[in-house]
Amino acid sequence: MSLAVIKSRALDGLAALPVQVEVHLANGLPSFTLVGLADTEVKESRERVRAALTNSGFAFPHNKRITVNLAPADLPKESGRFDLPIALGILAADGQLDPVRVAACEFAGELSLAGALRPVRGALALALALQRGTVGDGPPATLVLPQASAAEAARARQVRVCGASDLLTVVRALLPGDAAEPLPPTQPPPDGTPAPVPDLRDVRGQAAAKRALEVAAAGAHSLLMVGPPGSGKSMLAQRLAGLLPPMGDDEALASAALAGLTPGGFDPIAWRQRPLRAPHHSASAVALVGGGSPPRPGEISLAHGGLLFLDELPEFPRAALEALREPLETRRITIARAAHSAQFPADFQLVAAMNPCPCGWLGAQVAGRACRCTPEQVARYQGKLSGPLLDRIDLQVEVAAVPPDALLAQPEGESSAVVAARVAAAHARQVSRQGCANAHLDAAALDIHAVLDDAASRFLQQAAARLGWSGRGVHRALKVARTIADLADADRIGVPHLAEAMQYRRALPGA
C-alpha cells in the first residue's frame, strides 16, 4: 500500500477537531512535501520525523516522493503533535504496519531526533473530544499519546488512553499478526492531597463582609469589596475559594482541560480544586480574555469553575475591565480574528477589591488617616469603573477599617467548614430546583423560581423606582434575594431577604 491515513486531532480553542494525516509514497524525484495549512512547527516535523525514523532503526524511503496532507485543508494546524501520526503514516504506507490496528486508534505526539516521544499540550482536550465523538455501545476509542501526557488524558473515562515512551514502542503495538505487542491502557493518577485553603476563622470582625462572602459562594454571585488599605479585602477574597461547593465531574474536566492548554500544563494536585486566578493589575485585555495565534485561553477562561480575583480594580486598564462585561453575562468568550475564531468557556466568579479613592482613606474612621483627595480626583478614580460594569456585579459591599483595639478584642468567628456546609446545602437546593446556581437564572426562570410575596413585591417596586435601577439591576437584586432565601431555607422571597439584597446594590462612597 502506497497510501495510508492516520487519525489525529488539531486544537481549535478548547475543541479538538478531527484531522486525517494522509501519507502517499510515489515513485519520482525524492522529496518530502507537507500540505494542509500547517504552521511553522508542523512543517519542521519533516526533519524530526526523518531523524526519528532513522535513529529508531527504520529505513526511511529516501528514494520516494513523500506527500503528507493534513485534512481538512482549511483548518489551521499547529504544534509538534503531528510528528507521531506522520511517522506512522510513512511506515503504514510502506506496508510495515497493520492497517486494521492503525485505523482503530488516534495518535498525537512530538518526536525527538532520537525517536523519544515528548508531551503535547491539550492532551485532556484531545481525549474529551474523542469521547464526545464516541457513539454506540462498542469498545471505547483508543488514543495513543506520549507517556508524559497519557495520565492527564486518562481522566476521560470513555476513552482508552495508551502511553508510549518512544516511536519504537508504538510501532511494535501496530505490527501485523502475532508480532504485535499491545500497549497497556494508562490509568488516571490518584487524586492528590488538596493544598490547604486559608480559613475564614482567621478574619476578625467584618461580619457584614463575611456574610457577603457566604451569599456570593452560595449563589455564584460576583462580588466587589470597597475599603481602605489594610481593612482585609484581599484576606477575605482568598478565603472565598474555601466556601465554594465541590466541583462536579464536568466542571473538573473542563477546568483541567483548559489548564492543559497552557505551557505549564495541568497540575494533578489541583484536580477537583476550584481555580483561583489573581492577575496583576498591569494585565492587558488580551491577558484577561485570551488571544494570540493560535488563540490561547486568558485568565477569565483559566478561572472557569472558580474565582477571578482582581485586586486594585481601578488600576486595571480600562479596555481590560470593559472586556469583562460580555463574559460576565454569557459565561463564554469568543476570540475572533480575520481568518479564524475560537471559543472558550468563561464561567467564572468575579471577586474584585478596590480603595474608595486614590489615597484610600475616603470615609475611613481611622485616627490620623484623613482623605486628602479632591472631589474631582475621587470622581476620576471611581469613574474608571463604568456603570455597565458595576451593574453586572451582584454584590457591592464596604469593608470598613477596624481599629486595632477593636480588632484584638474580636472573638474568633466561624470556620470555613461551618460556612461551607451552609453554602453546600443552599447550592444543592438551587440545583434540585432549577438545575443551576441562582446567578445563572435568566428572566424567564426568575419569574418561576424567584417568587415574591405581596409585601416583598411592593417593597421591590418602591425601591427600584427610588434608586433608579435598570432592568438588569432589578434582576440581579432578585437573584441575590433568592440566594438569601435559600440560605434561610425559605420557599418564597420575603421582605427581609429583599432588604438584605438591596444593601448589596449600593453605590461607591463619594460617587
C-alpha positions, -999 to +999 in steps of 0.1 A: +000+000+000+014+034-010-013+054+007-021+055+045-045+075+065-037+082+102-063+098+126-053+127+148-067+160+161-060+197+159-068+221+187-094+248+180-098+267+212-109+240+237-123+219+209-101+193+192-113+187+157-105+155+137-076+156+113-067+129+088-030+126+082-028+112+046+006+099+036+014+089+000+045+073-013+052+075-050+080+070-075+097+100-088+123+126-076+129+121-039+111+148-019+091+153+013+062+177+009+037+186+037+005+204+028-027+213+047-024+248+063+005+237+085+022+262+109+059+265+111+064+239+139+043+215+118+064+220+087+095+214+108+082+179+116+098+167+083+132+168+097+122+155+131+104+125+115+132+118+092+158+117+120+134+098+144+127+070+119+164+066+111+176+066+147+148+041+157+162+016+132+137+020+104+146+025+068+135+059+056+122+058+020+148+083+006+141+071-030+104+080-028+083+111-033+065+116+000+034+137+002+017+144+035-017+160+035-033+173+068-070+173+061-092+193+062-070+218+044-088+249+057-082+240+094-051+256+109-026+231+123+000+239+150+025+223+174+045+192+170+017+168+179+015+156+143+051+141+143+039+107+155+010+104+130+033+114+101+060+089+111+034+061+114+018+072+081+051+067+063+056+033+078+020+023+071+022+035+035+053+014+032+033-017+043+051-022+077+020-017+099-013-035+103-039-012+087-067-025+110-048-017+142-038+017+128-074+026+119-086+017+155-065+044+171-059+082+171-024+094+176-007+126+188+029+132+199+060+152+193+092+132+183+127+139+194+155+132+169+163+100+188+127+088+185+115+096+220+080+110+225+077+144+241+045+155+259+019+175+239-003+204+250-040+198+254-039+161+260-072+161+280-089+182+254-080+157+228-094+128+249-126+147+257-132+154+220-127+118+211-150+108+240-178+131+226-174+116+192-178+080+205-212+066+197-230+034+204-221+007+229-190-006+212-155-007+226-141+026+238-120+046+213-082+044+217-059+074+219-022+069+218-001+097+234+033+102+249+037+087+283+040+121+300+006+132+286-013+099+289-021+102+326-038+136+321-059+123+292-069+092+310-093+112+332-117+109+302-133+077+313-149+066+280-116+067+261-089+041+262-057+060+265-023+043+259+010+059+266+043+052+250+078+065+257+092+063+221+083+056+185+096+021+185+071+011+213+042+024+193+053+006+161+056-027+180+020-024+190+009-019+154+028-047+137+008-072+117+000-106+130+012-121+163+043-099+163+024-070+178+030-060+215-002-042+225+001-011+246-014-013+281-041+012+290-030+042+311-048+047+344-056+082+357-034+093+385-048+092+421-063+124+434-036+144+451-038+159+486-055+193+482-035+223+492-046+239+525-070+268+520-069+298+543-097+296+569-123+322+574-118+319+611-086+340+607-106+371+598-116+390+629-146+413+627-160+422+593-193+404+599-210+421+570-183+413+546-182+376+557-220+374+552-215+388+517-189+361+510-214+334+521-241+348+499-216+351+469-204+315+474-240+301+477-253+317+446-221+320+424-225+358+426-199+384+416-185+405+444-169+439+448-153+449+481-145+486+487-125+497+517-093+515+528-059+498+528-054+471+553-091+465+560-089+428+549-102+428+514-075+405+499-077+384+530-114+379+526-111+372+488-085+345+494-109+327+517-138+326+494-124+296+475-128+275+507-165+283+508-175+272+473-193+239+468-174+209+455-167+206+418-187+182+397-172+158+371-179+180+341-166+212+358-134+194+369-128+180+334-134+214+318-111+232+342-084+206+338-087+207+300-083+245+300-053+243+323-038+217+299-038+243+271-013+265+289+025+260+286+027+248+322+000+222+317-024+208+343-011+201+378-026+168+391-026+182+426-052+207+415-077+181+404-112+190+417-100+222+432-116+253+421-091+276+405-082+310+419-066+333+393-053+366+405-036+385+377-016+417+384-033+450+377-009+456+348-025+427+328-038+437+294-072+429+279-056+401+258-041+386+290-076+385+306-098+373+277-072+354+257-058+358+222-027+351+202-021+329+172-033+303+176-058+316+202-049+307+238-072+310+269-069+341+291-073+345+328-111+345+327-111+311+310-084+297+332-107+307+361-136+286+347-154+270+375-136+290+401-126+326+411-111+355+392-097+379+418-089+414+406-072+434+433-069+472+429-097+471+403-095+507+391-058+503+383-065+478+355-066+492+320-100+505+310-101+482+280-093+452+302-122+460+325-147+466+298-137+433+282-152+416+312-188+428+306-198+402+280-182+371+297-200+380+329-233+377+311-227+349+286-201+328+306-180+322+274-156+342+253-152+342+216-118+353+202-124+364+167-097+370+141-099+378+104-092+342+093-102+322+124-121+323+157-120+302+188-144+299+217-135+292+253-158+287+284-156+315+309-180+306+337-160+323+365-169+342+397-156+377+397-142+389+431-128+424+430-113+448+456-106+485+454-099+515+475-126+542+476-103+569+464-066+573+452-053+578+487-076+551+500-089+568+531-122+583+519-148+577+546-124+558+569-128+564+606-092+560+615-072+585+636-046+604+615-058+589+582-080+617+567-087+616+530-066+642+511-082+636+476-102+663+459-138+655+448-125+656+412-098+631+419-123+608+436-148+611+407-120+604+382-108+574+402-142+558+406-151+567+371-126+542+358-154+516+365-182+521+340-218+519+350-225+489+328-196+470+345-208+479+380-244+469+370-231+434+363-216+429+398-242+414+421-227+423+455-211+456+463-200+458+499-180+482+520-152+467+541-146+493+569-113+496+587-113+481+622-094+499+649-065+479+664-081+477+699-114+465+685-096+441+662-077+424+691-109+422+712-129+405+684-138+369+692-129+341+668-155+337+641-170+307+623-146+284+604-147+279+567-160+244+572-191+256+590-200+282+564-192+259+536-217+234+549-245+261+547-233+271+513-234+235+500-269+230+513-281+262+496-264+252+464-279+217+464-313+234+469-308+255+438-296+226+417-325+204+426-350+233+420-337+248+387-305+229+377-281+258+381-269+284+406-291+315+411-266+338+394-272+319+362-310+323+361-325+341+331-355+363+331-380+335+324-365+313+352-367+342+376-404+345+371-408+309+380-383+304+409-379+339+424-415+342+437-422+373+459-449+376+485-472+406+482-453+427+507-419+420+490-433+428+456-445+462+467-412+468+485-392+460+454-412+483+432-408+512+455-370+506+460-363+502+422-382+534+414-365+554+442-330+541+434-333+543+396-324+507+390-321+493+355-339+461+345-306+443+349-302+457+384-337+445+394-330+410+381-297+409+399-313+420+432-339+392+427-311+367+422-293+377+454-326+377+473-333+342+460-299+331+473-305+347+507-339+329+509-322+296+500-297+301+529-327+306+552-344+275+537-374+296+526-395+288+495-406+324+488-387+356+489-398+379+517-391+415+527-361+406+549-344+387+521-350+415+496-339+442+521-306+424+527-302+420+489-307+458+484-279+466+508-255+448+484-266+471+455-250+502+470-231+529+452-195+536+459-188+561+487-184+596+473-199+587+439 
